[in-house]
Amino acid sequence: MHKSFSKSTRLYISNMHSQILPISISNPFLPISAASQADAVFMNPYGYDGTDLAHSSIEDGKKFETKPLLSRVSSHDSVSGAPFSSAATSSCFYQQPRRRAASDSNLAELRGGRRRFFWNNAARNDGPRVSIVGFGSKILGYVRSGYKVITGFLSLQCYAFLIMPGVLQVAYYYYFSSQIRRDIVFGDQPRNKLDIYLPKSNGKNDSPKPVIAFITGGAWVIGYKAWGSLLGRHLSGTDVIVACIDYRNYPKATISEMVNDASRGISFVCNNITEYGGDPNRIYLMGQSAGAHIAACALVEQAIKECDATQTTTWSVSQIKAYFGLSGVYNMFKMAEHMNTRGPYKSLFMRIMGGEESLSKYSPEIIVQDTKNKNAVSLLPPVTLFHGTADHSIPADCSKTFVDSLQRVGLKAELKLYEGKSHTDVFVQDPLRGDDKLFDDLVAIIHGGDEEALARQAASTRRRLVPEFMLKLAGKISPF
């Protein structure tokens, strides 16, 4: 039908079209590669082939180029790489936007852009990757951790309230007894101090006394030398000197600094205990819970140093007559997951240990089995471990496997289990009720062969400090 138009009419339309300024619209949502391959698509309802229009424009000296308002990518041309035909890119006097087909890949990208950004931000380069599922898991983890922290704190408060009658009596003894030498400085770091519990002098037996260098527990976070007051009070009554060594806790220190602090304290005891009436040839190293782990690490580390000619030492493993470990942990790989369920949580546990790479370095059970440490292991003293079978904080298997490892490498090691006893029963509740099996076992080892000392211990009486019903209830709600 368009061929019926006269040449003059077509020329008039061409002149009108030549007055329109060129329009160039780029689509910021399309990738550059897609835009570069876009074809000009125009609607030509009159079927003009564009020949006369282009010719007329040239004649008028007003030749122009137009770019499409929207681009359409030809899948054929984008794959084959063939140039677009000139007919497809011909000019027209007007442009009508064309609705994109639902199959357009670029349109699909635009449609899904917001959805993908909300879920994983994969289509954006200006932000971190976000995962709704991961975010939800973190929130639930924080809620669960917060719940455990709150309930654990409340349980600790109730536990402390129930044993408070005994705590007050021990605190009075700690601060007002003339038998205690408190806050003796042994290093230049904060909390490099120790307390020494001295036996009563009766003027009859003033010979040097056996010594226990004791390192308290506290999950590497709340350890403090005063936690050994009850042990010091009982043992000093049987002619045993107790030196409670303090150390920095997390976050002020990681396990490496804690072991260094403990080693300094042990060095002070070995080199200065004679000034307090101690026997330098009968020094026993003991630790409870986290303190048992720290003490074992310090002992093994010292043995390794003594086998290295380039290392200088201030004390010797040979000065330690025996090692006593109460409710301790000695393989940190096995404990990592267990600590995650009981607390401290695994992330915190790893920070305390100084990272996962430090777990083997501070796992005495692994170190003693390493053949390269054979000479160092041979220097270690006899080992006796104590553990309650109902200990849920640190299972008794931790002591069992360590004893097995020590025995396999030829060391003298023994395990004493307390049936039905929890993590705090052996060290807190039993001494408060005046029925301390651990105390009897320690005295039997330390005073072994000394009939007079054993007779004095057997004749001594230990009174109850807390009513039984309060101790039983405390044991049920203990967070440890």
C-alpha positions in Angstrom: 0.0 0.0 0.0 2.9 2.3 0.7 3.9 2.3 -3.0 0.8 4.4 -3.7 2.3 7.4 -2.0 3.7 9.9 -4.3 7.4 10.8 -4.3 6.7 14.3 -3.0 4.8 12.9 -0.1 7.6 10.6 0.8 10.0 13.5 0.5 7.9 15.6 2.9 7.9 12.9 5.5 11.7 12.5 5.1 12.2 16.2 5.7 10.1 16.0 8.9 12.1 13.1 10.1 15.4 14.8 9.5 14.5 17.5 12.0 14.4 15.0 14.8 17.5 15.0 16.9 19.3 11.6 17.2 18.4 9.7 20.4 21.0 7.5 22.2 19.7 5.5 25.2 21.9 3.0 26.9 20.5 0.4 29.2 22.5 0.3 32.5 20.9 -3.0 33.5 22.2 -4.9 30.5 25.7 -6.3 30.5 28.1 -4.6 28.2 28.6 -7.8 26.1 24.8 -8.0 25.6 24.5 -4.3 24.7 27.3 -4.5 22.1 25.4 -7.3 20.4 22.0 -5.6 20.5 20.1 -5.1 17.2 18.1 -2.1 16.3 14.5 -3.1 16.1 11.9 -0.6 14.8 8.3 -1.0 13.9 7.5 0.0 10.3 3.8 -0.2 9.9 4.0 1.2 6.3 6.5 -1.3 5.2 9.0 1.2 4.0 12.3 -0.3 3.0 14.1 2.9 4.0 15.8 3.4 0.7 14.0 6.5 -0.3 14.2 8.0 3.2 17.9 7.5 3.5 18.4 8.9 0.0 16.3 12.0 0.8 18.2 12.6 4.0 21.5 12.5 2.1 20.2 14.9 -0.5 19.2 17.4 2.2 22.5 17.1 3.9 20.9 16.0 7.1 22.0 12.4 7.3 21.6 11.1 10.9 21.8 7.9 12.9 19.4 6.6 15.5 20.0 4.0 18.3 17.2 1.8 19.5 15.2 2.7 22.6 15.5 -1.0 23.7 17.8 -3.5 22.4 17.1 -7.1 21.6 19.7 -9.7 21.5 19.6 -12.2 18.8 20.6 -15.6 20.1 21.6 -16.7 16.6 24.0 -13.7 16.1 25.4 -13.9 19.6 26.4 -17.5 19.1 27.6 -17.3 15.6 29.2 -14.0 16.0 28.0 -13.0 12.5 27.5 -9.3 11.9 23.9 -8.0 11.8 22.4 -7.3 8.4 22.1 -3.7 7.2 18.4 -4.2 6.7 17.9 -5.0 10.3 19.6 -1.7 11.3 17.8 0.6 8.9 16.5 3.9 10.1 12.9 4.9 10.6 11.1 8.1 11.2 9.8 7.0 14.6 10.5 4.3 17.2 7.9 2.3 19.1 9.1 0.4 22.3 8.7 -3.3 22.0 7.7 -5.5 24.9 10.4 -8.0 25.8 9.7 -11.7 25.4 9.5 -13.7 28.6 12.4 -15.9 27.3 14.9 -13.0 27.1 17.8 -14.0 29.3 18.6 -10.4 30.2 15.0 -9.8 31.2 15.1 -12.9 33.4 18.2 -11.4 35.0 16.4 -8.2 35.7 13.4 -10.0 37.1 15.4 -12.1 39.4 17.8 -9.4 40.5 16.0 -8.4 43.6 15.2 -11.9 44.6 18.8 -13.1 44.2 20.1 -10.1 46.0 17.9 -10.8 49.0 18.9 -14.4 49.2 22.6 -14.5 48.4 23.6 -11.2 46.7 25.2 -13.2 43.9 24.3 -10.7 41.2 26.0 -7.8 43.0 29.6 -6.8 43.4 29.2 -4.1 46.0 28.4 -6.2 49.1 29.2 -9.3 51.0 27.5 -12.6 50.3 24.3 -12.8 52.4 22.6 -16.1 53.2 19.2 -16.1 55.0 19.7 -19.6 56.2 23.2 -18.8 57.5 21.9 -15.7 59.2 19.1 -17.6 60.8 21.5 -20.2 62.0 23.7 -17.6 63.6 20.8 -16.0 65.3 19.6 -19.3 66.7 23.2 -20.1 67.8 23.4 -16.8 69.7 20.0 -17.4 71.3 21.1 -20.9 72.3 24.4 -19.6 73.6 22.8 -16.8 75.5 20.3 -19.2 77.1 23.1 -21.5 78.2 25.1 -18.5 79.6 22.1 -17.2 81.5 21.1 -20.6 82.9 24.7 -21.4 83.8 25.1 -18.1 85.6 21.9 -18.6 87.6 22.9 -22.2 88.5 26.3 -20.9 89.6 24.6 -18.3 91.8 22.4 -20.9 93.4 25.3 -23.3 93.9 27.4 -20.6 95.6 24.4 -19.7 97.8 24.0 -23.3 99.0 27.7 -23.8 99.9 28.0 -20.3 101.3 28.1 -21.4 105.0 31.3 -23.4 104.2 32.7 -20.7 101.9 32.4 -18.0 104.7 34.3 -20.2 107.2 37.1 -21.0 104.7 37.3 -17.3 103.7 37.7 -16.3 107.3 40.5 -18.8 107.6 42.1 -17.6 104.4 42.2 -13.9 105.5 42.9 -14.2 109.2 45.0 -17.4 109.7 48.6 -16.8 110.8 49.5 -20.0 108.9 49.0 -18.5 105.5 51.6 -16.4 103.6 49.5 -14.6 101.0 50.4 -12.8 97.7 54.1 -13.8 97.5 55.3 -12.4 94.1 57.2 -14.8 91.9 57.2 -13.0 88.5 56.8 -9.7 86.8 53.4 -10.3 85.2 50.0 -9.5 86.6 48.8 -12.2 89.0 52.2 -13.8 89.3 51.6 -14.5 93.0 51.2 -17.5 95.2 49.9 -18.4 98.7 51.7 -20.7 101.0 49.8 -22.7 103.7 52.1 -23.7 106.6 51.6 -26.5 109.1 51.3 -25.6 112.8 54.6 -25.8 114.6 54.5 -27.8 117.8 58.2 -27.4 118.5 58.7 -31.2 118.4 58.9 -31.9 114.6 60.5 -29.1 112.8 62.2 -31.2 110.1 61.6 -30.1 106.4 58.0 -30.7 105.3 56.8 -32.2 102.0 55.3 -29.7 99.6 52.5 -29.6 97.1 52.7 -27.0 94.4 49.0 -26.6 93.5 47.4 -25.0 90.4 43.7 -24.3 90.7 41.1 -24.9 88.0 38.5 -22.5 86.6 37.9 -23.4 82.9 41.0 -21.2 82.0 38.7 -18.2 82.7 38.0 -17.9 86.4 41.0 -19.6 88.0 42.3 -18.0 91.3 44.8 -19.2 93.9 42.3 -18.8 96.8 40.2 -21.7 95.3 42.9 -24.0 96.9 42.1 -22.8 100.4 40.2 -25.8 101.5 42.9 -28.2 100.2 45.6 -26.1 101.9 43.6 -26.0 105.2 43.3 -29.8 105.3 46.7 -30.8 104.2 48.6 -28.3 106.3 47.0 -30.0 109.3 49.0 -33.1 108.5 52.5 -31.5 108.1 52.2 -30.8 104.4 53.0 -27.4 103.0 50.7 -26.3 100.1 51.7 -23.5 97.7 48.8 -22.3 95.6 50.1 -20.8 92.4 48.1 -18.1 90.6 48.1 -17.4 86.8 46.6 -15.0 84.3 43.2 -16.1 82.9 41.6 -15.6 79.5 41.2 -13.0 77.9 44.2 -11.5 79.6 46.2 -14.5 78.5 46.0 -17.6 76.3 47.2 -21.1 77.3 50.8 -20.3 76.4 50.9 -17.5 78.9 49.1 -19.5 81.5 51.7 -22.3 81.2 54.5 -19.8 81.4 53.0 -18.3 84.6 52.6 -21.8 86.2 56.2 -22.7 85.3 57.5 -19.5 87.0 55.5 -20.4 90.1 56.8 -23.9 90.1 60.3 -22.5 89.7 59.8 -20.2 92.7 58.6 -23.2 94.9 61.6 -25.4 93.8 64.2 -22.7 94.5 62.7 -20.9 97.6 60.6 -23.4 99.6 63.3 -24.1 102.0 62.8 -20.6 103.4 59.3 -21.7 104.5 60.4 -25.0 106.0 59.8 -27.1 102.9 61.8 -30.1 101.7 63.2 -29.4 98.2 63.5 -33.2 97.6 59.8 -33.8 98.3 57.9 -31.4 96.0 54.7 -32.7 94.4 53.1 -30.9 91.5 49.3 -31.0 91.5 46.5 -29.4 89.4 42.7 -29.5 89.4 40.5 -29.4 86.3 42.0 -26.7 84.0 44.8 -26.4 86.5 45.6 -30.1 86.0 46.0 -29.4 82.3 48.2 -26.4 82.8 50.4 -28.2 85.3 50.8 -31.2 83.0 51.7 -28.9 80.1 54.3 -27.0 82.2 55.8 -30.3 83.3 56.1 -31.8 79.8 57.3 -28.5 78.4 60.0 -28.3 81.0 61.2 -31.9 80.2 61.5 -31.0 76.5 63.5 -27.9 77.4 65.9 -29.9 79.5 66.6 -32.1 76.5 67.5 -29.1 74.4 71.1 -27.9 75.1 70.3 -24.5 73.7 67.6 -23.9 76.4 68.2 -22.4 79.8 66.0 -23.5 82.7 65.4 -22.2 86.2 64.0 -25.5 87.7 64.3 -29.2 86.9 61.8 -31.9 86.4 63.9 -34.1 88.7 62.9 -31.8 91.6 59.3 -33.0 91.2 58.7 -36.2 93.1 55.3 -37.0 91.5 52.5 -35.4 89.6 48.9 -35.4 90.8 46.1 -34.6 88.4 42.5 -34.1 89.6 39.6 -34.1 87.1 42.0 -33.0 84.4 41.9 -32.9 80.6 45.0 -33.9 78.6 43.9 -34.3 75.0 42.5 -31.0 73.6 41.3 -32.5 70.3 39.0 -34.9 72.2 37.8 -32.1 74.4 37.0 -29.5 71.8 33.6 -30.9 70.8 32.7 -31.8 74.4 33.5 -28.3 75.6 31.2 -27.0 72.9 28.2 -28.8 74.5 29.1 -28.1 78.1 30.9 -24.7 77.9 33.1 -22.9 77.3 31.9 -23.1 73.7 34.2 -24.3 70.9 34.8 -20.9 69.5 35.8 -19.5 72.9 37.8 -22.7 73.6 39.8 -22.3 70.4 40.6 -18.7 71.3 41.8 -19.8 74.8 44.0 -22.4 73.2 45.5 -19.8 70.8 43.9 -21.4 67.7 43.4 -24.9 66.4 47.1 -25.3 65.5 48.0 -25.1 69.2 45.8 -28.0 70.3 48.5 -30.6 69.7 51.2 -28.5 71.4 49.1 -28.3 74.6 47.9 -31.9 74.6 50.2 -33.8 77.0 48.6 -37.1 75.9 49.8 -36.5 72.3 53.2 -35.2 73.2 54.2 -38.2 75.3 53.4 -40.5 72.4 55.5 -38.6 69.9 58.7 -40.6 69.4 60.8 -37.5 69.0 60.0 -36.7 72.6 61.2 -40.1 73.9 64.1 -38.7 75.9 62.1 -35.9 77.4 59.3 -38.3 78.4 61.8 -40.5 80.3 62.5 -37.6 82.6 58.9 -37.3 83.8 58.1 -38.3 87.4 55.4 -40.9 88.5 51.9 -39.8 87.7 48.7 -40.4 89.7 45.4 -39.2 88.3 42.1 -38.8 90.3 38.7 -38.6 88.7 35.0 -39.0 89.5 33.1 -41.4 87.4 30.0 -39.1 87.3 32.1 -36.1 86.1 30.2 -34.6 83.1 32.3 -31.5 82.7 35.4 -33.5 82.0 34.7 -37.2 81.6 36.8 -39.7 83.4 37.9 -41.1 80.1 40.2 -38.1 79.8 42.3 -39.4 82.7 42.0 -43.1 81.6 43.4 -42.5 78.1 46.2 -40.3 79.5 47.2 -43.0 82.0 47.2 -45.6 79.2 49.4 -43.4 77.0 51.9 -42.9 79.9 52.0 -46.6 80.6 52.6 -47.5 76.9 55.7 -45.3 76.9 57.0 -47.0 80.0 56.1 -44.4 82.7 54.7 -45.2 86.1 51.1 -44.0 86.0 48.1 -44.8 88.2 44.4 -43.9 88.1 42.1 -43.6 91.1 38.4 -43.4 90.3 35.7 -42.1 92.7 32.5 -43.9 92.0 29.5 -41.6 91.4 31.4 -38.4 92.1 30.9 -35.3 90.0 33.4 -32.7 88.9 32.9 -30.7 92.1 32.1 -33.5 94.6 35.7 -34.6 95.0 37.1 -31.1 95.4 34.3 -29.0 97.0 31.3 -30.9 98.4 33.2 -33.8 100.0 35.7 -31.6 101.9 32.8 -29.4 103.1 31.1 -32.4 104.5 34.3 -33.6 106.3 34.5 -36.8 104.2 37.4 -36.2 101.9 38.6 -39.4 100.1 41.0 -37.4 98.0 42.6 -36.0 101.1 43.1 -39.5 102.5 44.6 -40.7 99.2 47.0 -37.8 99.0 48.3 -38.2 102.5 48.8 -41.9 102.0 51.0 -41.2 99.0 52.9 -38.2 100.5 53.5 -39.8 103.9 53.9 -43.3 102.6 56.3 -45.1 105.0 56.0 -42.5 107.7 54.0 -44.3 110.3 54.0 -41.4 112.7 52.6 -39.0 110.1 50.0 -41.5 109.0 48.9 -42.0 112.6 48.5 -38.3 113.2 46.4 -38.1 110.0 44.2 -41.0 111.1 43.6 -39.3 114.5 42.7 -36.0 113.1 39.1 -35.0 112.8 37.5 -32.9 110.0 34.2 -31.3 110.9 31.3 -30.7 108.6 31.0 -27.1 107.3 27.7 -27.3 105.4 24.5 -29.3 106.2 24.1 -32.4 104.1 20.8 -31.4 102.5 22.4 -28.2 101.2 25.3 -30.1 99.7 23.1 -32.6 98.0 21.0 -29.9 96.5 24.2 -28.0 95.5 25.4 -31.1 93.7 22.2 -31.4 91.7 22.2 -27.8 90.4 26.0 -27.4 90.0 26.8 -26.0 86.5 30.1 -27.8 86.5 
